[in-house]
Amino acid sequence: MPARIMNDATIPPKLSEDAVARILDVTQKLAQPVDLMHMLAEVVEAGKSVLAADKAALWLYQADRDELVMKVPKLKLAPSVASGVGLVGECLATREIINVDDAYEDPRFMGVVDKATGYKTESVLNVPLLGWEKQPVGVLQLLNKYTGVFDDGDERVASTLAAQCAVAVQRAQLMEALLLNERLDEEVSLAREIQMSTLPTDMPSVPGYDVHGQFLPTGHAGGDLFDLVMLDGRLFILLGDATGHGFGPALSATQMQAMLRVAFRCGAELDEAYRHVNNQLEEDLPDDRFITAFMGFLDPQAHRIHYHSGGQGPILHFRARDESCDWFRPTNFPVGILNLDEAGEGQRLQMDPGDVLVLLSDGIYEFENRQGVQFGEDRVAQLLKYHHRLPMAELSKQILAATFEPGRGVAQEDDITLVLVRRLTEESM
């Protein structure tokens, strides 16, 4: 059967609250620096439970031998398959989902494990684990769905789990290298690599809007991140900043981003996802750690932004009709500080033609000149008044140029992140 290709822009049918909770629990555990094999075993069990599979397995890629080795479940003799051989090998080589309704009717099926264990494989779903720059990491395999065969919704959920597995495996490999090298500069490099791998590489196309995000790192790893992605016809907007510098904050920020993407792809609404992710991070993060975060959805048809802001501010809404700036403060405490019984309904912004949503990390607002004067909100408002008609990528350049203008500032001490969203006018379309 031909391989089925997942469309990241679509969302599966809404899962049960228990299923969403199970997946989110596994996602946040994968972000913790604990035993990798133990965590991957939990992924396999979660996949079985959520997708109603009789069995599941995780194969990891051994680049030096160009083969896959089954790591979960742990067998006395770990089966191995060359890349490109059999269903699991072809899944890795093609980097595509392979979903087969009847394994023994497919000539690619080798039945290595069946022969060793006496098991009878029927339906099989293979999903590739792809890491940084689409590097092959392994394959998540689910066998024999109780209620028939695996469908498109199962593929999307399994792909979400596989993506988190890939990040966890690569992170474990990077941390192993860190321990071996025992050098601070290696920690910074590895943490930065993980951080950069989570950022959008291309800006999404949003009907009637111009959007741009930019991340300007310092020489050390920090906790800034942003996300701009279309989900079910809406633009998901995220800007976050985890407290501190180094490996820990970078992982905390990517953990939050991963949990949110998983929640939304499993059908959770914004209020539910915000509360659930906040409460899981409140349990997971050290007492002195938290994340400030703006997260929201833009509906390009209604031209309305529904958002929550956990400690992230100010939020700037530039109104084109009178060239004024509305400043909004956070709607809640930073993410991960307090357990929430309810998240509330968040806030809403109406985007009229020419309006701009401006989200900037404190690396801009608090950037100091040689006299110790911060860049501040007034300077940002002035720049919006003069440059709001520019493409958002150009507006970003103007803001950064003003921040770093000759003789103004000292060396950059904090990550800088910008997210700009402008509703186009008829003249600019």
SEGUZA-481011 format. One record per residue (C-alpha): x, y, z; residue in one letter. Coordinates in steps of 0.2 Angstrom, whole numbers, plus 5000, padded with zeros to 4 digits. Example, Ala and Ser with C-alpha at 12.3 -4.5 7.8 and 13.67 -1.06 7.14 Angstrom:
506249785039a 506849955036s 
***
This chain:
500050005000m 500650184997p 501350285011a 500150405019r 500750585021i 500250685036m 499650865034n 500250965049d 498951095046a 497550985050t 496950935067i 496250755072p 494550735079p 494450795097k 495150665109l 494450625126s 495050725140e 495950575147d 496850545131a 497450725130v 498050725148a 498950555144r 499850635129i 500250795138l 500950695153d 502150605142v 502650755133t 503150845149q 504050695155k 505050685139l 505750855143a 506450805159q 508350745161p 507850575166v 508250395160d 507850395141l 507350215139m 506150235154h 505350385146m 505250305129l 504350155136a 503050275143e 502850345126v 502550175119v 501250135132e 500450305129a 500350265111g 499550095114k 498250165126s 497750325116v 497750235099l 496950075105a 498449965099a 498849795105d 500649815104k 501949955100a 503749965098a 505150095096l 506550075084w 508150185086l 509250225071y 511150175073q 511950285061a 513650195061d 512850035055r 511450125045d 510150015054e 508650015066l 508749925082v 507249895093m 507449975110k 505649965117v 505049835122p 506749765128k 507049595122l 508449475125k 509049485108l 508649665101a 508049645083p 508849755070s 508349805052v 509449885039a 508850065033s 507650045018g 507249855022v 505549805027g 504049915032l 505049995047v 506650015037g 505750095022e 504850215034c 506450275040l 507250285023a 505750385015t 505450485031r 503550455027e 502150375037i 501750195032i 500050135037n 499649955032v 497949875035d 498549695032d 500449665035a 500549495028y 499749555012e 501149685010d 502749615001p 503849735011r 503349655028f 504749545035m 503949485051g 505649485061v 504849505078v 503349385073d 504649255069k 505549275085a 504049285097t 502549195088g 501549355087y 500349385072k 500449565066t 498949625056e 498749815055s 500349915057v 500650095058l 502450155056n 502950345060v 504650415057p 505550505071l 506450655063l 507550765073g 508450925070w 508650965051e 507550815048k 508950695053q 508350515055p 508150465074v 507050305073g 505250235070v 503750225081l 502750075077q 501050025082l 500249855079l 498449785078n 497149915082k 495749835092y 494349935083t 494949895065g 496349985056v 497350145059f 496550295051d 497150475047d 496750535065g 497850395072d 499250455060e 499250635066r 499150585085v 500550455082a 501550585073s 501450705087t 502150575099l 503550525087a 504050715086a 504250725105q 505150555105c 506350625092a 506750785102v 506950675118a 508150565110v 509250695102q 509250795118r 509850635127a 511250625115q 511750805117l 511750795135m 512850635134e 514050735124a 513950875137l 514350755151l 515850685141l 516550855137n 516250935154e 516351105146r 515251255149l 515451315131d 514751145125e 513251165136e 512851335129v 513051265111s 511951115114l 510651215123a 510651345109r 510451205096e 508951135105i 508151305107q 508451355089m 507751195082s 506051235089t 505851405080l 504851415064p 505951415049t 504651495037d 503351625041m 501551555039p 500351625025s 498851705034v 497551775022p 497351955024g 498851975036y 500752005036d 501651905050v 503451905056h 504451825070g 506251845074q 507451785087f 509151865091l 510051765103p 511451815115t 513051725117g 512351615130h 510751505130a 509251585137g 507351545138g 506651655124d 505551575110l 504151615098f 502951515087d 501951555072l 500951415064v 499251395056m 498151265065l 496451225058d 496251395049g 496851495064r 498651575067l 499351515084f 500451655091i 501651615105l 503051725113l 503851655129g 505351685141d 505951565154a 506851645169t 508751625169g 510051575157h 510851405152g 510251235148f 508751225160g 507751385154p 508051335136a 507251165140l 505851235150s 505351345136a 505451215123t 504451095134q 503051225135m 503051245117q 502951065114a 501551035126m 500551175118l 500751105101r 500250935107v 498750995116a 498051095101f 498350955088r 497350845100c 495950965099g 496051065115a 495451245115e 496551385121l 495851405139d 495951225142e 497751205135a 498351355145y 497651295161r 498351115158h 500051165153v 500151295167n 499751165180n 500951035173q 502351155173l 501951215191e 502251035196e 503751015186d 504751175187l 505851215202p 505051345214d 506151485208d 505751455190r 504351505179f 503951565161i 503151725155t 502151685140a 500851765127f 499851635118m 498351655107g 497451625091f 497051745077l 495451705068d 495851785050p 494051785046q 493351875061a 494951975063h 494951935082r 496351875093i 495951775108h 497451765120y 498051735137h 499651825144s 500451735159g 501651875165g 502051925147q 501952105143g 501752235138p 500552195124i 500552325111l 499052355099h 499352485087f 497752555080r 497952625062a 496452725061r 497152865073d 498952795074e 498752765093s 499452635104c 498452535117d 499552445130w 498852295139f 499652215154r 499752025158p 498051935161t 498751815174n 500251765184f 501851695174p 501551515168v 502051385181g 501951485197i 500251445203l 499051305200n 497451355192l 495751285194d 495151395180e 496051495166a 494651605163g 494151655145e 495651765141g 495651925132q 495151975114r 495752105102l 494952165087q 496052195072m 495452325060d 496352365043p 498152425046g 498152375065d 499752295071v 499952175086l 501752195093v 502552075105l 504252105111l 505352015124s 506052115138d 507752105129g 507152255119i 506252355132y 507652335145e 509052365133f 510152505140e 511252635132n 512852695139r 512052805151q 510952665158g 509352725150v 508252585144q 507452585127f 505752585134g 503952585128e 503852765121d 505252725109r 504352575102v 502752675100a 503652815090q 504352675079l 502652605076l 501952775071k 503252805058y 503452635051h 501852535053h 501452535035r 503052435031l 503152245028p 503252165045m 505052095041a 505552275038e 504752345053l 505752215063s 507352285055k 506852455060q 506552415078i 508152315079l 509152455071a 508452585083a 508952465098t 510752445092f 510952615084e 512852675084p 513352735101g 511752685110r 511952525118g 513152405126v 513352225122a 511752125121q 511452035138e 509751955135d 508951865120d 507851975109i 506251915101t 504952005091l 503251945084v 502352065073l 500552035066v 499752165054r 498052165046r 498252215028l 497352355020t 496552355003e 497952454997e 499252345003s 498452174997m 
***
